[in-house]
Amino acid sequence: MNPALLQISGLKSRYGGIVALKGVDLEVRPGELVSVIGANGAGKTTLLKSILGLVDREAGSLTFEGVDISKMAPLDIVRRGIALVPEGRQVFGPMTVEENLAMGGYLVSRNAQRRRERFEAVYTLFPVLKQRASQLAETLSGGEQQMLAVGRALMGDPKLLLVDELSLGLAPIVVHELYRKLMALHRGGMTIVIVEQNARLALHASDRVYVLSTGTVVLEGKASELMENETVRKAYLG
Ligand code: ATP
């Protein structure tokens, strides 16, 4: 079996007095699409932010390609090849689509040819972003903004893409289209971790799934197995 691309063990994170992760173990192997499901406040966003060093990691080990990233600053972690599509998209509204994408590429490569290639790759995946290249991000529809947020993360050609609530606030048809794109990336070899409140979506898209509840992994397994699991069906699939 391939060694893990990302290996997390005993991860504890807190916000002041609030312990949000209580010792999480999780691994992601190259090329996998792993999802983390759980109710509101389970710690899903905190997990992604902790991987990037955006939240204080109190204890535990985190390695990426075998390198300890548990004490690294977010910028260094991004430069190693981890990119985040944040919850709520967080595109830069008063900037154009092209400028938003440029922001995503700029930290990772200043090589003009390389950046052109990344623009091309993102525009191939999301042709609508090319059509809207000079439009302000705040004037895009919610679905287009989500595409832009994914595109911005892809500009750095990451080895691991972290996606926080892709489906949030979007119509089912738009969500379906976004997931189709994510699956295409996955088929192309991209390693992806998604966190989703919509467990049905996540289970259908993923290879493996972790179920998080109040900061603890309570279940994990192949998506196909968890879909048959009685607890998962009752608690998350209605
Ligand atoms: P949601 O789907 O609602 O975003 P989640 O599973 O992503 O939920 P987190 O946002 O990671 O959950 O929150 C985990 C816990 O940490 C919750 O109890 C939440 O109230 C708390 N928390 C999150 N962000 C902060 C913060 N900035 N300051 C204090 N507590 C926080």
Boltz pocket constraint, residues with backbone or C-beta under 6 A from the ligand:
constraints:
  - pocket:
      binder: B
      contacts: [[A, 15], [A, 18], [A, 19], [A, 20], [A, 38], [A, 39], [A, 40], [A, 41], [A, 42], [A, 43], [A, 44], [A, 45], [A, 46], [A, 47], [A, 197]]
      max_distance: 6.0
